[in-house]
């Protein structure tokens, strides 16, 4: 999961108790009956106890999505422990279930099982969650507690209204029914204009996704291509959510839930997200479900507008604007608008609007019959000066919404994309057969470059279209499957053309026209093209083939066209340089890209590079013939030159990589798309070290990094300290880690699962790994088991850092046994803050006693003092011990235990001893002096931060230098 993460944090006062709990809590605390927390729990129990079982069930079911997400977000072990204390469920059963089910399925089952058990289980579960809330709540749990506190008494009324709606006259009831049918006609078939090349379209409701609530801090200038940055953000959300539960999940039927931030029910909601992430689908799903009586029946009427259609309007009144699209409401509109709280306005595609909208404006419209600019009417609805009490939803691409716009909206929800479970459902819905969908999903998961963009439903659709071709001959041949996104898009275009009967000349002509128009759109940030633009670029709007590339929207004379996916437009814009090559145009294009300060053309350049790959061109050859060889040579040369210039411009030495690391990864992505290993070597030169500290590494980044490591064997050091990445991403470049000498993974927080991905680098028969840094990685003693198998026969590893982990346990002995193996060559073992105890001293002693290579041992900040500490000292003092540097800081060493250190003077190799930050006083100084004087090898001795010693004693220790001139004594104060 970089600066991006902190900017997405949800800022809430999570632990402030709901106001409805205060009176009883204060009374109970004053009387000394129980601590404040228990008073709050009792009040919550009293509130929920007022519900009859039927009502309690309704509330529970209404909040089920929230509850599932909360259970999924919490640590399973912690949750089960809390539930055991309330006698809810059989903990052992669910511990076993957790091993067999993914987190979503496990959470769903647990929530449903509690409901099935009845009233007492439900009440106990609520109290268990409140206990967790008081300790350390995730955002959804905090919001739920607040919602119960502020709307608990009226919650059932709200649920009933959402189910059954308001009471209407028979005339309005009939009009409402007609209105719903009218809306259904407008949104019929979510993707009805998108032509599938083989599969039938997914029906309404087959798939849509929920959202993550993120507040205004994430509105900023984009530093990457829209879809790449959204992929990074998506990875960050998935990792951050698991680690810290800071994001708030919100489902489609809960958009207007209580806002903890504004302490009210929000009336204005903004839904943002990248192109193709599903904003339109979600809104259409909302309208579809409202019209079928499934959700939001509290709204008697829903008015749905597309900004694309509103663009043709200039100055109108609200009444006129509504009747333009809903003329059937003519005779009853005034009556309908008399109850604003029963109305929902939906405006789709703010980013497509030509109207000026200043959401901070002080000049607002207040009269629904007043004629004003469309933009002002929308702003006035959002700001509640017009039809106060109505509800408004706007959708927009993230880039269109600014920090200045944000305060006008009481909730800003960003759709960050498909969750892992959503992706699985998407592939299952497309391929229908589970065996086939699992096969496809397995391939996609193993391809980091393609899987990275599968957060985007529209991209998933392209993946399915292409892979369905390869599913004809099962099992799928991985060698023929696309490895890069360029290959995927070439496969998509190839599949479209394969179903047509036109010749290569016609194909090239159409794709060239589309390509130049696409490039024009990318250069000028145009996504929608009017018919006159198509005419300008000689695109035949009547061609049957066009519908496979572009969507047609609107009605004459206001018809617009847009490409099926942003990637498709960028691919065609790159392809045209290979079908109608112009050195002048290509050079100008690369110059503009080289001087650009943002990365809006990042994917376009990737496609330009990727089309130089022979396998990619072969996919298109049957339909377009040979692509210009001059264009290929020129494009590769231009790209290669640009890459070299970029690296030299940003840093004098590429291996230092002191420039923006995200730009570095972008450069690597260009290299990856070419699949040209020689080009990688040319760009990286004699690079020995790659430093990508503190970066969120997506699956795409890991796939790219793997290709770079595979191509450039000269790289010896890889620094990924404090990077955020999923553990399964490590596996993407594991195959090439054995060629490295230095692998830095400090603070990656990979856990025990991540170790299993790293160990193959040590097990490889040709492993060159000399140093492996694994500190701050949330490892337990189980990781020692995996590492022991890896290092037992490894002869290259010299430095192993396992500091700041929790290694105490039975498997720590496995690591020490491996340390004793004849083949083991480890010289430095860093175990600071490793959670070791007195018992660990026995295991340490065993490993040290039989090891001939160990020269440096750090054991600081472990509680080692106890009856077995002497065994450790004995091993350190044995004739076979070759340790030269020993650090025992902060091990709770006292004067009583100092005599146990005396045998260390027998170690003729020990040159450095650090006993800083212990509990020593003047009483222990005598033994320390004797140890120093008796040692024949000691060169450096540290005793800092032992402030219980008097200044005189400290000085006497410094004076030992008189007797041993070569000795350096470090003592503060």
Secondary structure, 3 states (H helix, E strand, C coil): CCHHHHHCCCCCCCCCCCHHHHHHHHHHHHCCCCCHHHHHHHHHHHHHHCCCHHHHHHHHHHCHHHHHHHHHHCCHHHHHHHHHHCCCCCHHHHHHHHHHCCHHHHHHHHHHHHHHHCHHHHHHHHHHHHHHHHHHCCHHHHHHHHHHHHHCCCHHHHHHHHHHCCCCCHHHHHHHHHHHHHHHHHCCCCCCCCCCCCCCCCCCCCCCCCEEECCHHHCCCCCCCHHHHHHHHHHHHHHHHHHHCCCEEECHHHCCCEECCCCEECCEEEEEECCCCCHHHHHHHHHHHHHCCCCCCCCCEEEEEEHHHHCCCCEECHHHHHHHHCHHHCCCHHHHCCCHHHEEEEEECHHHCCCCCCCCCCCCCCCCCCCEEHHHHHHHHHCCCCCCCCEEEEEEEHHHCCHHHHCCCCEEEEECCCCHHHHHHHHHHHHCCHHHHHHHHHHHHHCHHHHCCCCCHHHHHHHHHHHHHHCCCCCCCHHHCCCCHHHHHHHHHHHHHHCCCCCHHHHHHHHHHHHHHHHHHHHCCCCCEEHHHHHHCCCCCCCHHHHHCEEEECCCCCCEEEECCHHHHHHHHHHHHHHCCCHHHHHHHHHHHHHCCCCCCHHHHHHHHHCCCHHHHHHHHHHHCCCCHHHHHHHHHHHHHHHHHHHHHHCCCHHHCCCCHHHHHHHHHHHHHHCCHHHHHHHHCCCCEEECCCCECCHHHHHHHHHHHHHCCCCCEEECCCCECCHHHHHHHHHHHHHCCEEECCCCCCHHHHHHHHHHHHHCCCCCCCEEECCCCCCEHHHHHHHHHHHCCCCCCCEEECCCCECCCCCHHHHHHHHCCCCCCCCEEECCCCCCCCCHHHHHHHHHHCCCCCCEEECCCCCCCCCCHHHHHHHHHCCCCCCCEEECCCCCCEHHHHHHHHHHHHCCCCCEEECCCCECCHHHHHHHHHHHHHCCCCCEEECCCCCCCCHHHHHHHHHHHHCCCCCEEECCC
